[in-house]
Amino acid sequence: MARKLRVEYPGAIYHVMNRGDRREPVFKDDVDRRRFLETLGEACGKTDWQVLAYCLMPNHFHLVVETPQGNLVAGMKWFLGTYTSRFNRRHKLFGHLFSGRYRALVVDGSGNGYLRTVCDYVHLNPARAKLLQREEALRTYRWSSFPEYLKAPTKRPAWLRVERLLGEYRVPQDSTAGRRRLEKALEQRRGAEGGQVYKAIRRGWFLGDEALKQELLAQMSGEAGSSHYGAELRESAEAKAERIMVEELRRLGWTEDELKRQRKGHRWKVQMARRLRAETTMSLKWIAGRLAMGSGSMVTHCLRQKRVVGRNC
């Protein structure tokens, strides 16, 4: 059976979930959990994602993310691949960490309650899985975005966007009183939730109004069997990389011809490669070709050298 197309468009919101291979743990300790969140933050910097909710469980994770650039696939490829590499390196392992493709439920973010339903599903997951006792507040589960929602704005990760969910709860202001109101509402929902409420989240591909669903179905039907989504994705990521190249060449006063004439390991080429790696999802092969640095392995070698601006690779 052919794989289903990923529905991508600017501003799309997804509930993403993935489990460990053979349901094995994807986090062995708190160091892994912190590294996962650090990697998520890096992914947001590269893709402009805005995280609306997350929850790390022993053998899987939940993530609600908005993609202003319509680039879920490229971002997830980098994010999961990078975290897997870091996990394996730390624990001296190799091979797959996650089980197959991640699930990505498209969520209608129009303000009709669908986003709130999904975020509540994510934030209530520790209670549903009995990782919290009845008397333990949801805020005590450290590896969820819910405790972050209850903090002052300056103490949250920069990539966590809280105003969307606060708006769906009709909380007018991100204040102490507003955050207290949010906590009270979710604790009440915790006691009243039933399994039927979240059936569409667990099994479906879309949660929202019928009109938007039909529009997306038409889009998927029109593009089935084509390479549209992959091409659109590459164009978005490449456009950001090219913007960075224009900025860097202008800063150096270089032309494209001069870029090609400079040696492969020139210090400014390495600086540009480092920025492209930090701010985009473009591959080492692409960076090597664009900077006339030879091969992806050459880029890797240069990036591993001591970061001294005045020295060539």
C-alpha positions as CSV (number, residue, x, y, z in Angstrom):
1,M,0.0,0.0,0.0
2,A,1.3,3.5,-0.9
3,R,2.1,5.8,1.9
4,K,-0.5,8.6,2.5
5,L,0.6,12.1,1.4
6,R,1.4,14.5,4.2
7,V,-0.9,17.5,4.0
8,E,1.3,20.6,4.1
9,Y,0.4,24.2,3.8
10,P,1.5,27.5,5.5
11,G,0.0,27.9,8.9
12,A,-1.0,24.2,9.2
13,I,-1.3,22.8,12.8
14,Y,-0.6,19.2,13.6
15,H,-0.7,16.8,16.5
16,V,2.4,14.7,15.9
17,M,3.0,11.4,17.8
18,N,5.7,8.8,17.5
19,R,6.6,5.7,19.5
20,G,9.9,3.9,20.2
21,D,10.8,1.0,18.0
22,R,9.1,-2.1,19.4
23,R,7.6,0.3,22.0
24,E,10.9,0.6,23.7
25,P,11.8,3.8,25.7
26,V,12.9,6.8,23.7
27,F,14.1,8.5,26.8
28,K,16.4,6.7,29.3
29,D,16.7,9.5,31.8
30,D,16.2,13.3,32.3
31,V,19.3,14.0,30.3
32,D,17.6,12.5,27.2
33,R,14.5,14.4,27.9
34,R,16.3,17.7,28.1
35,R,18.2,16.9,25.0
36,F,15.0,16.1,23.1
37,L,13.6,19.5,24.1
38,E,16.9,21.3,23.2
39,T,16.7,19.6,19.8
40,L,13.1,20.6,19.4
41,G,14.1,24.2,20.1
42,E,16.8,23.9,17.4
43,A,14.3,22.5,14.9
44,C,12.0,25.5,15.6
45,G,14.9,27.9,14.9
46,K,15.5,26.2,11.6
47,T,11.9,25.9,10.5
48,D,10.1,28.7,12.2
49,W,7.8,26.2,13.9
50,Q,5.7,27.4,16.9
51,V,5.1,24.7,19.5
52,L,1.6,24.8,21.1
53,A,1.9,21.8,23.4
54,Y,4.1,18.8,24.0
55,C,4.4,15.8,26.4
56,L,7.2,13.3,26.7
57,M,6.1,9.9,27.8
58,P,8.5,6.9,28.5
59,N,8.2,5.3,25.0
60,H,6.6,8.1,22.9
61,F,6.0,11.8,22.6
62,H,3.2,14.1,21.7
63,L,3.7,17.4,19.9
64,V,1.2,20.1,18.8
65,V,3.0,22.4,16.3
66,E,2.1,25.2,13.9
67,T,4.1,25.4,10.7
68,P,4.0,28.9,9.3
69,Q,6.2,27.8,6.3
70,G,4.3,24.6,5.6
71,N,7.4,22.5,6.2
72,L,6.4,19.7,8.6
73,V,8.2,16.9,6.7
74,A,11.6,18.6,6.4
75,G,11.5,19.7,10.0
76,M,10.5,16.3,11.3
77,K,13.2,14.6,9.2
78,W,15.9,16.8,10.7
79,F,14.4,16.7,14.2
80,L,13.9,12.9,14.6
81,G,17.1,12.1,12.8
82,T,19.2,14.5,14.9
83,Y,17.7,13.3,18.2
84,T,18.2,9.7,17.2
85,S,21.8,10.3,16.4
86,R,22.4,12.1,19.7
87,F,20.6,9.4,21.7
88,N,22.5,6.6,20.0
89,R,25.9,8.4,20.4
90,R,25.3,9.0,24.1
91,H,24.2,5.4,24.8
92,K,26.6,3.8,22.3
93,L,23.7,2.3,20.3
94,F,22.9,2.3,16.5
95,G,19.9,1.8,14.3
96,H,16.3,3.0,14.5
97,L,15.0,4.6,17.7
98,F,11.4,5.4,16.5
99,S,8.9,3.0,15.1
100,G,8.1,3.7,11.5
101,R,6.5,7.0,10.3
102,Y,5.2,9.5,12.8
103,R,1.5,10.1,13.0
104,A,0.4,13.7,12.0
105,L,-3.2,14.7,12.6
106,V,-4.1,18.0,10.9
107,V,-5.9,20.2,13.4
108,D,-8.3,23.0,12.5
109,G,-7.0,26.1,14.3
110,S,-9.9,28.4,13.5
111,G,-10.9,28.9,17.1
112,N,-13.8,26.4,17.2
113,G,-12.4,24.3,20.0
114,Y,-10.5,21.7,18.0
115,L,-7.1,23.1,19.0
116,R,-8.1,23.2,22.7
117,T,-9.3,19.5,22.4
118,V,-5.9,18.4,21.0
119,C,-3.8,20.4,23.5
120,D,-5.9,19.1,26.4
121,Y,-5.4,15.5,25.1
122,V,-1.7,16.1,25.2
123,H,-1.6,17.8,28.6
124,L,-3.8,15.2,30.2
125,N,-1.8,12.3,28.8
126,P,0.3,11.7,32.1
127,A,-3.0,11.4,34.1
128,R,-4.5,9.1,31.5
129,A,-1.4,6.9,31.6
130,K,-1.5,6.9,35.4
131,L,1.9,8.5,35.7
132,L,0.2,10.9,38.2
133,Q,-1.8,9.9,41.2
134,R,-5.3,11.3,41.6
135,E,-4.1,13.8,44.2
136,E,-1.1,15.0,42.1
137,A,-1.7,18.1,40.1
138,L,-1.1,18.1,36.3
139,R,1.5,20.9,36.9
140,T,3.8,18.4,38.7
141,Y,4.5,16.4,35.6
142,R,7.8,18.1,34.5
143,W,8.0,16.8,30.9
144,S,4.9,18.4,29.6
145,S,4.3,22.0,28.3
146,F,1.5,22.4,30.8
147,P,3.8,23.5,33.7
148,E,5.4,25.9,31.2
149,Y,2.0,27.5,30.5
150,L,1.7,28.3,34.2
151,K,5.0,30.2,34.3
152,A,5.6,33.8,33.6
153,P,6.4,34.5,29.9
154,T,10.1,35.2,30.6
155,K,10.6,31.8,32.1
156,R,9.2,29.8,29.2
157,P,11.1,28.5,26.1
158,A,11.0,31.1,23.3
159,W,9.6,28.6,20.9
160,L,6.5,27.8,23.0
161,R,3.4,29.8,21.9
162,V,0.7,30.0,24.6
163,E,-1.7,32.6,23.4
164,R,-3.5,30.3,21.0
165,L,-4.6,27.9,23.7
166,L,-5.3,30.7,26.2
167,G,-7.6,32.3,23.6
168,E,-9.5,29.0,23.1
169,Y,-10.1,29.0,26.8
170,R,-11.3,32.6,26.6
171,V,-8.5,33.7,28.9
172,P,-8.0,37.3,28.0
173,Q,-4.5,37.9,29.3
174,D,-1.4,35.9,30.0
175,S,-1.4,37.0,33.7
176,T,-1.2,35.2,37.0
177,A,-5.0,35.2,37.3
178,G,-5.4,34.0,33.7
179,R,-2.9,31.1,34.2
180,R,-4.7,30.1,37.4
181,R,-8.0,30.1,35.4
182,L,-6.4,27.8,32.8
183,E,-5.1,25.4,35.4
184,K,-8.5,25.2,37.1
185,A,-10.3,24.5,33.8
186,L,-8.0,21.7,32.8
187,E,-8.0,20.1,36.2
188,Q,-11.8,20.0,36.0
189,R,-11.7,18.5,32.5
190,R,-9.3,15.9,33.8
191,G,-12.0,14.5,36.1
192,A,-14.7,14.6,33.5
193,E,-12.9,13.3,30.4
194,G,-14.0,10.1,28.7
195,G,-12.4,7.8,26.1
196,Q,-14.9,8.6,23.4
197,V,-14.0,12.3,23.3
198,Y,-10.6,11.6,21.9
199,K,-11.4,8.9,19.4
200,A,-10.9,11.1,16.4
201,I,-7.4,12.2,17.7
202,R,-6.2,8.6,18.1
203,R,-7.5,7.2,14.8
204,G,-8.2,10.0,12.3
205,W,-6.1,12.2,10.0
206,F,-8.0,15.4,10.5
207,L,-9.9,17.2,13.4
208,G,-11.9,20.2,12.5
209,D,-14.8,21.6,10.5
210,E,-16.2,19.7,7.5
211,A,-15.6,22.5,5.1
212,L,-11.9,22.6,5.7
213,K,-11.7,18.8,5.6
214,Q,-13.3,18.7,2.2
215,E,-10.9,21.4,0.9
216,L,-7.9,19.3,2.1
217,L,-9.3,16.2,0.6
218,A,-9.7,17.9,-2.7
219,Q,-6.1,19.1,-2.4
220,M,-4.8,15.6,-1.6
221,S,-6.8,14.1,-4.5
222,G,-5.5,16.6,-7.0
223,E,-1.9,16.0,-6.0
224,A,-2.0,12.2,-5.4
225,G,0.7,10.4,-7.3
226,S,2.7,13.6,-7.9
227,S,5.8,15.1,-6.4
228,H,4.1,18.3,-5.5
229,Y,4.6,18.2,-1.8
230,G,8.2,17.2,-2.0
231,A,9.0,20.0,-4.5
232,E,7.1,22.6,-2.5
233,L,8.9,21.5,0.6
234,R,12.3,21.7,-1.0
235,E,11.5,25.1,-2.5
236,S,10.5,26.5,1.0
237,A,13.7,25.2,2.7
238,E,15.9,26.2,-0.2
239,A,14.4,29.7,-0.3
240,K,15.5,30.3,3.3
241,A,19.0,29.0,2.5
242,E,19.3,31.2,-0.5
243,R,18.3,34.2,1.5
244,I,21.1,33.5,4.0
245,M,23.5,33.1,1.1
246,V,22.5,36.6,-0.3
247,E,23.0,38.1,3.2
248,E,26.4,36.4,3.6
249,L,27.8,37.3,0.2
250,R,26.7,40.9,0.6
251,R,28.4,41.1,4.0
252,L,31.6,39.8,2.5
253,G,31.4,41.8,-0.7
254,W,31.7,38.6,-2.7
255,T,30.2,37.7,-6.1
256,E,29.1,34.2,-7.0
257,D,32.2,33.8,-9.2
258,E,34.4,34.8,-6.3
259,L,32.7,32.3,-4.0
260,K,33.6,29.5,-6.5
261,R,37.2,30.7,-6.8
262,Q,37.9,30.5,-3.1
263,R,39.4,27.4,-1.7
264,K,37.1,24.7,-0.4
265,G,38.0,25.2,3.2
266,H,38.1,29.0,3.2
267,R,37.2,30.3,6.7
268,W,34.3,32.3,5.4
269,K,32.9,29.4,3.5
270,V,33.0,27.4,6.7
271,Q,31.3,30.3,8.5
272,M,28.5,30.2,5.9
273,A,28.2,26.4,6.1
274,R,27.9,26.7,9.9
275,R,25.1,29.2,9.6
276,L,23.3,27.1,7.0
277,R,23.5,24.1,9.2
278,A,22.3,26.0,12.2
279,E,19.4,27.8,10.5
280,T,18.1,25.5,7.8
281,T,17.4,21.8,7.1
282,M,19.5,21.7,3.9
283,S,21.7,18.6,3.6
284,L,25.5,18.6,3.7
285,K,25.5,17.6,0.1
286,W,23.5,20.7,-0.9
287,I,25.6,23.0,1.3
288,A,28.8,21.6,-0.3
289,G,27.5,22.2,-3.8
290,R,26.2,25.7,-3.1
291,L,29.4,26.8,-1.4
292,A,31.7,25.0,-3.8
293,M,33.2,23.0,-1.0
294,G,33.5,19.7,-2.8
295,S,31.6,17.0,-0.8
296,G,29.4,16.7,2.2
297,S,32.3,15.0,4.1
298,M,34.5,18.0,3.4
299,V,31.8,20.3,5.0
300,T,31.6,17.9,8.0
301,H,35.4,17.9,8.4
302,C,35.6,21.7,8.3
303,L,32.7,22.2,10.7
304,R,34.5,19.9,13.2
305,Q,37.6,22.0,13.2
306,K,38.3,24.6,15.9
307,R,36.1,27.6,15.4
308,V,38.8,30.2,14.7
309,V,37.7,32.9,12.2
310,G,41.2,33.7,11.1
311,R,42.1,30.2,10.1
312,N,41.3,28.2,6.9
313,C,40.1,24.6,7.2
